Each structure stands twice: as C-alpha cells, then as structure tokens.
Amino acid sequence: MTTIGLRTLRHLLLPALLACTTAHAQTSAVSPAVHDEMHAMDTDQDGQLSATEHANGAKRMFDAADANGDDVLTAAEMHEAHPTKAEGDYGGLKSAAEKIAVIDTDKDGKLTAAEHASGAHAIFLRMDTNGDGLVSADEMQAGHDALLKKNPSDPVREKH
C-alpha cells in the first residue's frame, strides 16, 4: 500500500475543490423559479436548453396559460398563470400586459400562439449569449432578469 504525501494530496484535491466551489457559485446565482423552468424544459437533462427544448417548453407554458384554449393569451390569463408577486408597482417587474407587449407584434394587447412562438425563439437567441446554440441556466437567468425588469433594453429587438 502506498502512502500519499500531504503535498501530493493538496495538489490533487485543490483543483477539485476549486471546481466544485466555482460550479456552486455559478448555480447559486440561478433563482429557484428559473431553476424549475430550466429543469422542466431540459428534456434530455444535460443542463442546457437547445432551441427545440426551449420552443417545446414555451409551447407547453403557452398552452397551460391559455385558460379558454382559443390559442390567444390575454393579460388576464397570463397574470393568472404567472401572477406578479407585488401588486401596484409590481415590485419593479413588468405586469402581464407589459410582458405581452414585448413580443406582441400586432400590438393588440394579446398574444397569439404564433406571436408567442416567434417571440420565444427571439428570446432564446438573445439568451444564447455565447452563440453555441444552447442556453445554460446562467444565460437563462440573465435573460429573465433583463426581460422581466421594467424598462430594460428590448431583448427581442436587439438580436434576431
């Protein structure tokens, strides 16, 4: 049986500990809501979303929010499905109507399934900041932070 010296052990363990600490720091910045959304969309469970996974997840979310099944999402339906935690000033977050306005191409105050799909794709492209065709949890968190805050730069119109 061989013994490992303290110096050798330190050289072996230090990089592993640093990697674990870095990975924890990266994932701890992701909110529980984004973590849950990412997990629900990430069908192959590889920790990243492909454009197809994101599109399918966005479609499931649209369908779940479309209470009357008419393929049109109103602000009332969106608010019911995703209530804003703070009433009145919305705690600095966009209201349901403001969220809809970001991707409402015909500006009628409602989202059709086609507008939602197109907007979700544009948002996916915007979130994919490194251009690898995949969205990580950190990229999704940054995208959600930018999209949900009042008066952000418009993520849909900046990059298509």
N, C-alpha and C positions, 0 to 999 in steps of 0.2 A: 504494500500500500504506500503510495507516495503522499508526501505532505506538501501542501501549497503554502508558500511564504505569504506573509501579510502584504508585502509589496505586490506580488503577483495577484493576489486576491483583490486588492484595491484596483489594479489595472483592469481586471475582468468585470468587477461589479460597478465601478463608477460610470462607465458608458451606459450600462443597462439602467442604472438608477436615473441618470440624466434623461434618457429616452422616455422612461415612464413618467417622470416629472413633466417633461415637455408635452407629452401626449395628454396628460391630465389637465395641464394648463390650457391647452387648445380646446378640449372638450368641455371644460368647466365654463367657458365663455358662452356656450350654447344654452339658451333658455330651455326650460322643460317643454314649453309649447312647440318650439322648433325641433327639439329632440324627438318628441312624439310624432310630429308631422313627417319628419325625415324617416323615422322608423316605419311609419305606415306606408310611405311611398316607395321605400327602398326594398322592392320585392325580392331581389337576389341577396339582400343583407350584406352587401360589400362595403357599406359605409359611405357610398356615393350615389348620387342620382344621375341616371342617364336621361336624355331628353325624353325618351319613351316612358320611363318610370315617372318622370315629372308630369308629363301630359296625361298619363293614365290616372295618377293621383289627383291632379287638378280636376279631371272629369268626374271622378268619384266625389270630390268635395262639392263641385257644382251641383251634381245630381242630388246629393244629400241636402243641400241648402234650398233647392228648388221645391219648396213645400207642395205646390199645386201641380208639379210635373208638366208645366207648359213650356219648358226649355227657355224660360226668361226669368232672370233673377232680379228681384226688386230690392231696394234698400231695406225694406221691412223684413224680407226673407233672409237677407244677409245678416242683418242685425240679430235676428232670432237664432240663426245658426252660429254666428260668431259675435256675441254681444261685446261691446266695448266696456271695459271694466269701470271706467269713470263716466258718470253722466255729466251733462252740461258741457264742460270744456273738453271732455274725452281724455283728460289727462295728457294732453299733448299728442294724442294719437288721432288718426283720421277716423271720422264717423263712417258708417256703412255707405252712405251716399258719396262721401269723398273717396272711399276705396273704389267704388264702382266707377267714378269719374276718371280714374287713372287709365282705365282700359276701355271705356265706353266710346267707341269710335263714332257712333252717330249722335252722341250727346243727348240721348233721350232719357237719361237717368236710370236706365235698366241695362242689364247685360243679357244678350242672347248667348246661347251655347257657343256659337261661332266666335263672338267677340271675346268670350272668356277663354276659349282655346287659343285664339291668336294672341291675346294679352298674356296668357300663361307662358306661351312659347317665348315671347319677347322678354318677359321677366326672367325666364330660365337663362336666356342668352346674356342678360345683364348680370345675373348672379354668377355665371361662369367666368369669373374674373381672370383666371389663368388660361382660358381658352382651350382647355383639354377636352371639352365636350361632356364633362361631368361636373356636378355640383357637390361639394363637400358640405358637411354640417356647418363649418365656419363660414363658407361662402353663402349658404342659405341664411344663416343668422344675420350676416351683414346686409344681405338683400332685403330681408324682412325689416330690419331696423331702418333702412333707407326708405322703404316703401310705406311703412305704417306711420312714420312721423309726419306731423303737419309740415307743409311747405318744403318737402325735400326736392332735390332735383328730380325730374320725372324719369324714373328708371326705364320706362318703355320707350320714350322718345330719344333718349341719349344713345342707345345702341340697338340696332335692328339686325 
